[in-house]
Every structure is written in structure tokens, then in C-alpha cells.
């Protein structure tokens, strides 16, 4: 048990309404923290996916670009477009 749970039980057992209010606060806080952790995990997973997909897309573009004559474009030639 956390200190806030202990405190809420003691306050409730002493007949104070503050104990039940503290229990409600504790439960609400834990629920919100859990929701925040899930949201952060979702965002992190999405960023990991996006980074990996972007790397695949960049690799595809780099290897599929051709010169006007049809020959593959070299990396040094590609760098001219991005710097």
C-alpha cells in the first residue's frame, strides 16, 4: 500500500470524510496515470513505425531514381538535390 492509501484508510476509520475523498483522488489519479502511460506508449510506437517506414521510403527513392537516359542516379548526384 502506498502512503496515500494508508492515510485515506486511517482518516476513514477515524470517521473523517477526508479519508473517502482521498481514496477517490487516489483511484482517479491512478486511472489517469494509466491512461497517460498508454497514450505515451501509443505515440512512441507510432514514432518508431514512422521512422522505420521513412527509412524504407528513402531507400526506395534513392535506389529507384534514374537519369534521363535510364541509368541509376548516383548518391553524389542525389545529394545535389538535398543540400
SULMOHU-V555167 format. One record per pair of residues at least 24 apart in sequence whose C-alpha atoms are under 8 Angstrom apart, sorted by the first residue. I is the first residue (numbers start at 1). GAP is how many residues later the second one is. D is the distance in whole Angstrom. If there is no record, write none. Layout:
# SULMOHU-V555167
[[I:GAP:D] [I:GAP:D]]
This chain:
# SULMOHU-V555167
none
